[in-house]
C-alpha cells in the first residue's frame, strides 16, 4: 500500500471543481475508496494510477488556484 497526501488529493480535486463523488467517478473507483484516501488510508498502486490518470485528463479550472485554500480539510 502507498500512502498519499490526502490534503493534496483534496486540493487537486477542488481545482477541478470535483467533490469526492466526482473524483471517484472520474477515476473509476468507489466513493468509499476516495473517502478512505482522504482520511489517510493507503492505496494500491493500481488505484493510485487511476487517480493520477483522472487528474491528468481533466486540467484544473482556470483561476481556481487563486481561491482554493490548500490547507482546508
C-alpha positions in Angstrom: 0.0 0.0 0.0 1.1 3.5 -0.8 0.4 6.4 1.5 -0.6 9.6 -0.3 -1.1 13.2 0.9 -4.8 13.4 1.5 -4.7 17.2 1.6 -3.0 17.3 -1.9 -5.6 14.9 -3.3 -8.4 17.1 -1.9 -6.7 20.2 -3.3 -6.2 18.7 -6.8 -9.9 17.6 -6.9 -11.1 21.0 -5.8 -9.0 22.7 -8.5 -11.1 20.7 -11.0 -14.4 21.5 -9.3 -14.8 17.9 -8.1 -16.2 16.7 -4.9 -15.5 13.2 -3.5 -18.1 11.6 -5.7 -16.9 13.3 -8.9 -13.3 12.3 -8.2 -14.3 8.7 -7.7 -16.4 8.6 -10.8 -13.6 10.2 -12.9 -11.1 7.7 -11.6 -13.4 4.7 -11.9 -13.1 3.8 -8.2 -15.7 3.7 -5.4 -16.6 6.7 -3.4 -15.6 4.6 -0.3 -12.1 4.3 -1.7 -11.8 8.0 -2.1 -13.2 8.6 1.3 -10.6 6.3 2.9 -7.8 8.0 1.0 -9.0 11.4 2.2 -8.7 10.1 5.8 -5.1 8.9 5.3 -5.5 5.2 4.4 -3.1 3.7 2.0 -3.8 2.9 -1.7 -2.9 0.2 -4.1 -0.6 1.2 -6.9 -3.3 0.4 -9.5 -5.8 2.7 -7.7 -3.2 5.5 -7.4 -2.6 5.2 -11.2 -6.3 5.5 -11.8 -6.5 8.7 -9.7 -3.4 10.2 -11.4 -4.8 9.5 -14.9 -8.1 11.1 -14.0 -6.4 14.2 -12.6 -4.2 14.5 -15.6 -7.1 14.0 -18.0 -9.1 16.9 -16.5 -6.9 20.0 -16.1 -7.5 22.4 -13.3 -10.2 25.0 -13.9 -8.7 28.4 -14.8 -8.4 30.7 -11.8 -9.2 28.3 -9.1 -5.6 28.2 -7.8 -6.2 31.7 -6.5 -9.3 30.9 -4.5 -9.0 27.3 -3.3 -7.5 27.0 0.2 -4.7 24.5 0.0 -4.8 24.0 3.8 -8.6 23.4 4.1 -9.5 19.9 5.5 
